[in-house]
Amino acid sequence: YISFLGPRRVWNSSMDKRSSNACFMVMLVLLGSSMTAENCEIKRDRMTLCIKSECLYHCQHRWYYKITQYWCDGVVFGFCNCKICIIA
């Protein structure tokens, strides 16, 4: 008798338990690291004269969150961009 499917496999149940436990541990680590992720968004306001120091002052007084970045898009009637993050 010749089998075209190859040799018959016998599953090693202890190996399956180890690999499923390892997979479960990896899932827990990934879920735990995403729970402390920061939720960030960019707020934009138009300013008559957008200078980086004024933009920082504007971001600090307008948004009471953690400011990670701030920058100007344009100088005269430009936009002050504030990237604020909240720990979720």
Number of C-alpha atoms within 10 A of each C-alpha: 3 6 7 6 6 7 8 7 6 6 8 8 9 9 10 11 11 11 12 12 12 12 11 11 12 12 11 11 10 10 11 11 9 10 10 10 12 12 10 16 11 14 15 17 16 15 19 11 16 22 19 16 12 15 20 19 12 18 25 16 9 12 13 10 15 15 17 11 13 21 19 22 16 14 14 12 13 17 21 27 22 25 18 21 17 13 11 10
